[in-house]
Amino acid sequence: MIHSAMHTNCLHNRVSGGSQRCRAGDPALLPSRRQRRLLPPPQSAPESKVDVAEPATVTSTTSSTATQSEQQQQQQAVQAGERPSDVIAAATRSKKRSGRQADSTDAVATFLTRRFGIAGGLAWLGFLAIGTLGEQIKTRLEVANEINGTKDVEDAPEVVLPSGVSYRDLRVGGGQVPIKGYLAVVDYVGTVDGVQFESTRARGKPIVFLYGSRPYTGGMCAGLEQALSTMRAGGRRLVTVPPELGFGERGAVLRPTEHVPDKQGVVPPGATLVYDVELVRVSIPPS
């Protein structure tokens, strides 16, 4: 307030042309209302600006560069005619791939590597390699034994089972016998009174099925499954199946399927079936 009054008095002195000194608080030296209209408005003292440091924003150069690159890729993809959703999905997959890779799905290998280092992982790898090599050797030995143990027979006696199924061996196999749940590959020709109703040999496609599974595959029946139970891979038999262990009094009509579109055949009711069957292979099903 004192500074404002002194400033007003000094201005009045300049306007009136007087040489009086400005005295603070002297009412005689205050300008009149008319003189105050002519006076220019007092100028306020310039405010001193205090620089306030803005909080620094730490921005990763790598992330900003990556963001700009992604935006450019999205713009190029949109110009090329791709949908924005596809572009965003591709960018998301790229980020996921560039992230931390998942551990090995083999829990044993992961544990050994973390516990004993790279030596533990290499030891487990060697164990698996030896196991795989052992399986290959075992398979080759089984094939060799099957080939060496397979032999053709002539005038073999006919065997009649308690169920009424009868068979006569044409070739004795040297491989493995069928086991329930194992894969069996069978090649056969089925006839009724000399009329063929099913032949996998003519199609060149043996049937593959899980031994002991239900329902039966193709022209298979309970009597034929009984005859296969005592065969070995590589063997061949001539099997006779009574109606009650075949298709019974209802008979059967074999219709085309997706895998065998040319399948067709009719088994009349109460027919006795004759199969010329070969057990090609028995193997463990894939897990």
Secondary structure, 3 states (H helix, E strand, C coil): CHHHHHHHHHHHHHHHCCCCCCCCCCHHHCCCHHHHHHCCCCCCCCCCCCCCCCCCCCCCHHHHHHHHHHHHHHHHHHHCCCCHHHHHHHHHHHHHHHCCCCCCCCHHHHHHHHHHCHHHHHHHHHHHHHHHHHHHHHHHHHHHHHHHHCEECCCCCCEECCCCCEEEEEEECCCCCCCCCCEEEEEEEEEECCEEEEEHHHHCCCEEEECCCCCCCCCCCHHHHHHHCCCCCCCEEEEEECHHHCCCCCCEEECCCCCCCCCCEEECCCCCEEEEEEEEEEECCCC
